[in-house]
Amino acid sequence: MGNSMGNTFGGPSREQNTNDPSPLDAIREQTSKIEDWLDTISDPIKPYLPHLGRFLIVVTFLEDALRIFTQWHDQLVYLHDYRHIPNGLTHLFLIINVLAMTSCSFLIIVRKYTEYAVCGLLGVVVTQALGYGLIFDLNFFLRNLSVVGGLLMVLSDSWVRKKFAPAGLPQIDEKDRKMYFQLAGRVLLIFLFVGFVFAGDWSIWRVMVSLFGFVACVMVVVGFKAKWSAVILVLILSIFNLLVNNFWTLHAHHPHKDFAKYDFFQILSIVGGLLLLVNMGPGQFSVDEKKKVY
C-alpha cells in the first residue's frame, strides 16, 4: 500500500531511495578514481620512496654536523660567551653531537640498528634545544616536533620489516606498536605547517596556502585519504622551501644565510617523513583503515 501510494503521487519508492547514491558517496567514488590514476603514475618510483624518505629525514642532521665542523670556533665562542658553558664542556658537547648525528644518520640510511639510531637522534634534538637555549622558541619547537614525527615514522617503518622489542618499552603486540607510532608520527609531522601559518607576514597567497594546507593536515591526522594529503603537503612544503629558503642565492657573509640553510634542510627532513607516510599508509588508527573494515 505504502509503495503504491508513493508511486501514485510521483514520490520515489524506498527501493529507489536506497539505490540513489548520496553526494558523499559520489565524491568518494571520484576521489577513488583519482587515487587509482595517481597510483598508476607513481608505480615506477614507489620502490625508491623508503630510501629517499630515510635519507631526507636525516639530511638535516648531516648538514648540522657539517656546519658545526666547518664553524667549530664560532660554535665554541657562542656556547662559552652566550650560553656560559665551561670550555671543556663546549668541546665535549660539540664532539658528541657531531659523532651522534653522523653515525646515527648513516645507520638509518643503511637500515642497521635503526631503533638505537633513532634514539640517538632524538637525544641530539633534546640536547641541542637545551644547549643552544632554543627550547622556548616556538618556531624551533614546532619544527623539531615535526622532525621527531619523521623519526617515529622511521621507527615504525623498521618494525614493519622485523620483529623487535626495544628495551624499556612495554611488551605489546608488533602490530599495535607499529600502529601507535604511526599515529604519533603522522600527528607530529604536521606541526611544521602550524609553525609556517603563524610565522611571517600575512598575504592573500599565504592565507590560501594556509587554508589548503590546513585541510591536508587535518586529513593526515585523522587518516582520511592520508597518502594523497601527504603528497599535497610535500608539494606545498617543497615549493615553499625553494622560494623562501633559497640560501644559495645569498652571499657567503649574509646574516641570514645560515638560518635559511638550516630551515631548508629541516623542511627536507619533514618531507622525508611525509614520503614514508605515503609509502606505509596511515596505519590502523585512521579513517582509511576503518572504511576497509566496514
SETOR-740300 format. One record per residue (C-alpha): residue number from 0; residue in one letter; x negated, y, z negated. Coordinates in nm, 4 decimals. Example, Ala and Ser with C-alpha at 12.3 -4.5 7.8 and 13.67 -1.06 7.14 Angstrom:
BEGIN
  resi  resn        xx        yy        zz
     0     A   -1.2300   -0.4500   -0.7800
     1     S   -1.3670   -0.1060   -0.7140
// end
This chain:
BEGIN
  resi  resn        xx        yy        zz
     0     M    0.0000    0.0000    0.0000
     1     G   -0.2712    0.2460   -0.1040
     2     N   -0.4764    0.1849    0.2102
     3     S   -0.1775    0.2126    0.4439
     4     M   -0.0681    0.5393    0.2825
     5     G   -0.4187    0.6768    0.3078
     6     N   -0.4320    0.5927    0.6773
     7     T   -0.0810    0.7318    0.7379
     8     F   -0.1780    1.0781    0.6148
     9     G   -0.5083    1.0770    0.8038
    10     G   -0.7306    1.0159    0.4983
    11     P   -1.0219    0.7715    0.5242
    12     S   -0.9851    0.4335    0.3635
    13     R   -1.2029    0.3229    0.0696
    14     E   -1.3927    0.0928    0.3019
    15     Q   -1.4759    0.3832    0.5350
    16     N   -1.5871    0.5941    0.2373
    17     T   -1.8210    0.3210    0.1272
    18     N   -1.9790    0.2861    0.4700
    19     D   -2.0384    0.6587    0.5247
    20     P   -2.3994    0.7449    0.4303
    21     S   -2.4477    1.0239    0.1764
    22     P   -2.6708    1.3245    0.2649
    23     L   -2.9370    1.1954    0.0220
    24     D   -2.9400    0.8546    0.1922
    25     A   -2.9756    1.0267    0.5299
    26     I   -3.2724    1.2295    0.4023
    27     R   -3.4354    0.9164    0.2610
    28     E   -3.3875    0.7376    0.5911
    29     Q   -3.5550    1.0221    0.7827
    30     T   -3.8450    1.0511    0.5365
    31     S   -3.8970    0.6749    0.5565
    32     K   -3.9256    0.7019    0.9344
    33     I   -4.1806    0.9843    0.8983
    34     E   -4.3769    0.7774    0.6446
    35     D   -4.3844    0.4774    0.8789
    36     W   -4.5102    0.7012    1.1608
    37     L   -4.7792    0.8551    0.9393
    38     D   -4.8796    0.5085    0.8145
    39     T   -4.9355    0.4005    1.1735
    40     I   -5.1518    0.7055    1.2458
    41     S   -5.3580    0.6703    0.9262
    42     D   -5.4221    0.2946    0.9555
    43     P   -5.7745    0.3376    1.1068
    44     I   -5.9019    0.5470    0.8106
    45     K   -5.7307    0.3582    0.5263
    46     P   -6.0250    0.1181    0.4639
    47     Y   -6.2541    0.4187    0.4063
    48     L   -6.0278    0.6123    0.1662
    49     P   -6.1509    0.4435   -0.1576
    50     H   -6.5165    0.5057   -0.0668
    51     L   -6.4518    0.8664    0.0344
    52     G   -6.2368    0.9269   -0.2735
    53     R   -6.5001    0.7950   -0.5133
    54     F   -6.7756    0.9990   -0.3507
    55     L   -6.5734    1.3203   -0.3595
    56     I   -6.4771    1.2672   -0.7242
    57     V   -6.8429    1.2571   -0.8363
    58     V   -6.9767    1.5168   -0.5911
    59     T   -6.9216    1.7992   -0.8419
    60     F   -7.1387    1.6155   -1.0959
    61     L   -7.4143    1.5589   -0.8384
    62     E   -7.4069    1.9272   -0.7396
    63     D   -7.4148    2.0279   -1.1060
    64     A   -7.7176    1.8059   -1.1726
    65     L   -7.8977    1.9566   -0.8721
    66     R   -7.8106    2.3103   -0.9830
    67     I   -7.9444    2.2512   -1.3353
    68     F   -8.2647    2.1053   -1.1918
    69     T   -8.3231    2.3942   -0.9480
    70     Q   -8.2296    2.6615   -1.2050
    71     W   -8.3970    2.4992   -1.5019
    72     H   -8.5465    2.8173   -1.6509
    73     D   -8.2241    3.0171   -1.6159
    74     Q   -8.0273    2.7394   -1.7839
    75     L   -8.2701    2.7284   -2.0765
    76     V   -8.2556    3.1064   -2.1208
    77     Y   -7.8754    3.1093   -2.1176
    78     L   -7.8421    2.8251   -2.3703
    79     H   -8.1033    2.9772   -2.6025
    80     D   -8.0267    3.3505   -2.5776
    81     Y   -7.6487    3.3462   -2.5320
    82     R   -7.5421    3.0168   -2.6897
    83     H   -7.8092    3.0351   -2.9650
    84     I   -7.9131    2.6715   -2.9245
    85     P   -8.2696    2.5970   -3.0512
    86     N   -8.5366    2.5492   -2.7813
    87     G   -8.5928    2.1781   -2.8303
    88     L   -8.2228    2.1011   -2.8178
    89     T   -8.1758    2.3048   -2.4990
    90     H   -8.4281    2.0824   -2.3165
    91     L   -8.2681    1.7664   -2.4570
    92     F   -7.9178    1.8877   -2.3660
    93     L   -8.0120    1.9550   -2.0036
    94     I   -8.2143    1.6340   -1.9597
    95     I   -7.9330    1.4153   -2.0947
    96     N   -7.6768    1.5917   -1.8765
    97     V   -7.8829    1.5574   -1.5571
    98     L   -7.9596    1.1900   -1.6199
    99     A   -7.5999    1.1072   -1.7153
   100     M   -7.4463    1.2869   -1.4169
   101     T   -7.6897    1.1371   -1.1666
   102     S   -7.6839    0.7777   -1.2905
   103     C   -7.3098    0.7592   -1.3653
   104     S   -7.2195    0.9156   -1.0291
   105     F   -7.4381    0.6619   -0.8480
   106     L   -7.2747    0.3729   -1.0381
   107     I   -6.9258    0.4955   -0.9464
   108     I   -7.0174    0.5258   -0.5779
   109     V   -7.1597    0.1706   -0.5632
   110     R   -6.8801    0.0313   -0.7875
   111     K   -7.1090   -0.1043   -1.0576
   112     Y   -7.0268   -0.0774   -1.4300
   113     T   -6.7523    0.1685   -1.3372
   114     E   -6.5947    0.1686   -1.6839
   115     Y   -6.9183    0.2778   -1.8545
   116     A   -6.9949    0.5287   -1.5781
   117     V   -6.6535    0.6933   -1.6174
   118     C   -6.7022    0.7154   -1.9944
   119     G   -7.0426    0.8760   -1.9360
   120     L   -6.8980    1.1438   -1.7057
   121     L   -6.6116    1.2094   -1.9469
   122     G   -6.8765    1.2689   -2.2123
   123     V   -7.0511    1.5161   -1.9787
   124     V   -6.7263    1.7115   -1.9301
   125     V   -6.6793    1.7445   -2.3064
   126     T   -7.0419    1.8274   -2.3947
   127     Q   -7.0687    2.0893   -2.1196
   128     A   -6.7462    2.2552   -2.2323
   129     L   -6.8906    2.2803   -2.5835
   130     G   -7.2492    2.3595   -2.4832
   131     Y   -7.1645    2.6390   -2.2396
   132     G   -6.8807    2.7769   -2.4532
   133     L   -6.6118    2.7284   -2.1874
   134     I   -6.3678    2.5181   -2.3859
   135     F   -6.1298    2.8132   -2.4381
   136     D   -6.1480    2.9297   -2.0755
   137     L   -5.8013    2.8397   -1.9388
   138     N   -5.9067    2.8073   -1.5748
   139     F   -6.2069    2.5897   -1.6670
   140     F   -5.9860    2.3802   -1.8959
   141     L   -5.7204    2.3158   -1.6279
   142     R   -5.9802    2.2333   -1.3621
   143     N   -6.1536    1.9852   -1.5887
   144     L   -5.8243    1.8208   -1.6776
   145     S   -5.7868    1.7540   -1.3053
   146     V   -6.1413    1.6162   -1.2864
   147     V   -6.0581    1.3873   -1.5799
   148     G   -5.7478    1.2776   -1.3875
   149     G   -5.9689    1.1843   -1.0925
   150     L   -6.1968    0.9816   -1.3202
   151     L   -5.8940    0.7976   -1.4626
   152     M   -5.7894    0.7118   -1.1073
   153     V   -6.1387    0.5644   -1.0540
   154     L   -6.0935    0.3598   -1.3720
   155     S   -5.7539    0.2353   -1.2597
   156     D   -5.8934    0.1528   -0.9152
   157     S   -6.1703   -0.0573   -1.0726
   158     W   -5.9147   -0.2568   -1.2741
   159     V   -5.7295   -0.3424   -0.9545
   160     R   -6.0346   -0.5339   -0.8381
   161     K   -6.1264   -0.7257   -1.1520
   162     K   -6.0047   -0.8128   -1.4947
   163     F   -6.1910   -0.6308   -1.7664
   164     A   -6.1005   -0.5275   -2.1194
   165     P   -6.3203   -0.2341   -2.2316
   166     A   -6.4394   -0.2397   -2.5904
   167     G   -6.2362   -0.0134   -2.8156
   168     L   -5.9198   -0.0206   -2.6007
   169     P   -5.6158   -0.2191   -2.7155
   170     Q   -5.5931   -0.5598   -2.5548
   171     I   -5.2989   -0.5054   -2.3216
   172     D   -5.1955   -0.6761   -2.0050
   173     E   -5.4075   -0.5955   -1.6986
   174     K   -5.1090   -0.4677   -1.5010
   175     D   -4.9934   -0.2498   -1.7943
   176     R   -5.3389   -0.0975   -1.8445
   177     K   -5.3617   -0.0050   -1.4767
   178     M   -5.0063    0.1340   -1.4870
   179     Y   -5.0701    0.3645   -1.7850
   180     F   -5.3964    0.5007   -1.6471
   181     Q   -5.2438    0.5604   -1.3027
   182     L   -4.9669    0.7619   -1.4690
   183     A   -5.2125    0.9663   -1.6782
   184     G   -5.4415    1.0172   -1.3782
   185     R   -5.1763    1.1496   -1.1431
   186     V   -5.0322    1.3803   -1.4130
   187     L   -5.3739    1.5312   -1.4890
   188     L   -5.4635    1.5714   -1.1210
   189     I   -5.2048    1.8452   -1.0684
   190     F   -5.3437    2.0790   -1.3387
   191     L   -5.5881    2.2310   -1.0897
   192     F   -5.2928    2.3582   -0.8911
   193     V   -5.1453    2.5078   -1.2096
   194     G   -5.4715    2.6986   -1.2525
   195     F   -5.4507    2.8161   -0.8916
   196     V   -5.0978    2.9532   -0.9473
   197     F   -5.1970    3.1650   -1.2485
   198     A   -5.5337    3.2874   -1.1152
   199     G   -5.5841    3.5688   -0.8655
   200     D   -5.3621    3.8403   -0.7184
   201     W   -5.0083    3.7689   -0.6060
   202     S   -4.9020    3.7977   -0.2431
   203     I   -4.6232    3.6598   -0.0239
   204     W   -4.8643    3.3949    0.1101
   205     R   -4.9651    3.2962   -0.2433
   206     V   -4.6013    3.2702   -0.3574
   207     M   -4.5096    3.0488   -0.0603
   208     V   -4.8087    2.8192   -0.1088
   209     S   -4.7445    2.8040   -0.4848
   210     L   -4.3792    2.7065   -0.4392
   211     F   -4.4619    2.4484   -0.1739
   212     G   -4.7443    2.3070   -0.3851
   213     F   -4.5299    2.3071   -0.6988
   214     V   -4.2728    2.0831   -0.5290
   215     A   -4.5517    1.8480   -0.4159
   216     C   -4.6970    1.8443   -0.7706
   217     V   -4.3616    1.7504   -0.9235
   218     M   -4.3212    1.4726   -0.6681
   219     V   -4.6702    1.3424   -0.7536
   220     V   -4.5969    1.3465   -1.1291
   221     V   -4.2626    1.1644   -1.1050
   222     G   -4.3953    0.9360   -0.8333
   223     F   -4.1380    1.0203   -0.5655
   224     K   -4.2948    0.9957   -0.2193
   225     A   -4.6164    1.0345   -0.4176
   226     K   -4.8546    0.9261   -0.1414
   227     W   -4.7458    1.1898    0.1054
   228     S   -4.7031    1.4536   -0.1633
   229     A   -5.0690    1.3868   -0.2450
   230     V   -5.1548    1.4264    0.1237
   231     I   -4.9826    1.7675    0.1226
   232     L   -5.1848    1.8741   -0.1829
   233     V   -5.5061    1.7506   -0.0157
   234     L   -5.4314    1.9704    0.2862
   235     I   -5.3413    2.2765    0.0739
   236     L   -5.6476    2.2446   -0.1500
   237     S   -5.8828    2.1786    0.1423
   238     I   -5.7660    2.4863    0.3334
   239     F   -5.7783    2.6978    0.0159
   240     N   -6.1282    2.5679   -0.0590
   241     L   -6.2635    2.6579    0.2844
   242     L   -6.1057    3.0037    0.2874
   243     V   -6.1683    3.1149   -0.0725
   244     N   -6.4734    2.9235   -0.1983
   245     N   -6.6869    2.9680    0.1154
   246     F   -7.0137    3.0099   -0.0767
   247     W   -7.2190    2.9504    0.2389
   248     T   -7.1139    3.2946    0.3678
   249     L   -7.2636    3.4712    0.0616
   250     H   -7.6290    3.5714    0.0497
   251     A   -7.8637    3.3886   -0.1865
   252     H   -7.8553    3.6526   -0.4632
   253     H   -7.4840    3.7298   -0.4519
   254     P   -7.3486    3.7313   -0.8114
   255     H   -7.0508    3.5104   -0.7195
   256     K   -7.2352    3.2534   -0.5069
   257     D   -7.2880    3.0002   -0.7889
   258     F   -6.9298    3.0386   -0.9101
   259     A   -6.7915    2.9849   -0.5591
   260     K   -7.0135    2.6794   -0.5105
   261     Y   -6.9068    2.5354   -0.8465
   262     D   -6.5375    2.5870   -0.7649
   263     F   -6.5830    2.4408   -0.4158
   264     F   -6.7274    2.1123   -0.5406
   265     Q   -6.4791    2.0855   -0.8285
   266     I   -6.1893    2.1085   -0.5844
   267     L   -6.3575    1.8411   -0.3707
   268     S   -6.3555    1.6148   -0.6786
   269     I   -5.9831    1.6627   -0.7294
   270     V   -5.9240    1.5984   -0.3581
   271     G   -6.1110    1.2702   -0.4103
   272     G   -5.8733    1.1763   -0.6924
   273     L   -5.5744    1.2536   -0.4705
   274     L   -5.7207    1.0336   -0.1960
   275     L   -5.7414    0.7445   -0.4438
   276     L   -5.3755    0.8106   -0.5273
   277     V   -5.2922    0.7935   -0.1565
   278     N   -5.4782    0.4621   -0.1328
   279     M   -5.3423    0.2944   -0.4500
   280     G   -4.9962    0.4432   -0.4747
   281     P   -4.8371    0.5926   -0.7888
   282     G   -4.8089    0.2698   -0.9895
   283     Q   -4.5119    0.1176   -1.1701
   284     F   -4.4231    0.4282   -1.3715
   285     S   -4.2789    0.6047   -1.0669
   286     V   -3.9578    0.6643   -0.8762
   287     D   -4.1054    0.4928   -0.5696
   288     E   -4.1589    0.1661   -0.7592
   289     K   -3.8198    0.1836   -0.9345
   290     K   -3.6477    0.2127   -0.5957
   291     K   -3.8118   -0.1142   -0.4908
   292     V   -3.6640   -0.2850   -0.7973
   293     Y   -3.3111   -0.1636   -0.7295
// end
